[in-house]
Amino acid sequence: MSENKVNKNITTEQDDPLFHDTWRLLKNYRDAVWNLELAVQQVRTTFQIEYGSTIEEFLDSIYLAGADVGGTKLESYAKSIERSNKMLTLLASAVEILRSKHKHGEQYYWLLYYSYLSPQQLQNTDEIIEKLRPHIANISHRTYYRKRPEAIQALSAILWGYTSKEHLKILDKFFPENEE
């Protein structure tokens, strides 16, 4: 297969905004995890200092007393942390579905893991490829750059559903809009 033909099949953020959303989510994953961990630690420390108890003990006592924390700074922190945690949980779930159900799931998982999801960001593509060698036989730079967008596209289909242009064309063949 020629390089031009390969490149035509690779989805880019210009082709599909959902690909762009997934790519941005992956690019910001490590920062999101870090910020979430910091936010939780900051709230825990603040509670320990201000109230002399853990968050869980504090919330249990408020709920038992029937107090409403609606509209408070506490509620705002809790909602922000909960929203971030849900986003990270959704991504982790989608990655696990990709890994266990997709025909190339194991390879795609490791591509995404070392490119975006591992706790420590690797320094460059050579390091990523070296880490991928036990998981993907004969991986080269060219293979890495070809398979990485495929992995992102597959993850995008799980996260956002089958609404990409490619899948809509397939659905149109089975369910034409202008049936008479």
C-alpha positions, 0 to 999 in steps of 0.5 A, a space after each residue: 500500500 502506498 504512503 498516500 493511500 495510507 494517509 488518506 485513511 487516517 483521520 485527522 482533527 480537520 476531518 472529524 471534530 470528534 477525533 480532535 476532542 478525543 485527541 485533546 482529551 488524551 493530550 490533557 489526560 496526565 494534567 487532568 489526573 494530576 490536577 484532580 489528585 491535587 484538588 482532592 488532596 487540597 480539600 482533604 488537607 483543608 478539612 483536616 485543618 479547619 474541621 479536625 476531621 476527614 471529609 467523610 466524617 464531616 459530610 456524615 455529620 452534616 447529613 446526619 444533622 440534616 444540614 444543606 450544603 447547597 450553594 456553598 464553596 464546599 458544594 462547588 469543590 465537590 461538584 468540580 472534583 466529581 465532574 473531573 472524576 467522572 470524565 476520567 472514569 469514562 475515559 478509563 472505561 472506554 479504554 478498557 472496552 477498546 482493549 478487551 473488545 476491539 480486534 486490535 484492542 491490545 495493540 491500541 491500548 499499549 499505543 495509547 498507554 505509552 503515548 498518553 495515559 502512562 503516569 510519566 510522559 516518555 521523552 520522545 517517540 523512540 522511548 515510546 517505540 522501545 516500550 511498545 516492542 514487547 507488545 507490538 512485534 516489529 514496530 517502527 516509527 512509520 507503523 507507530 505513526 500509522 496506528 496511533 491515529 487508528 487507535 484514537 479513532 477507535 477510542 473516539 468511536 467508543 467515547 462519542 458513539 458511531 457518529 463520525 463521517 465514516 460511520 454515518 456513510 455506512 449507516 446511510 447505506 443501510 438506512 437511507 434518509 430519503 426512502 419513498 
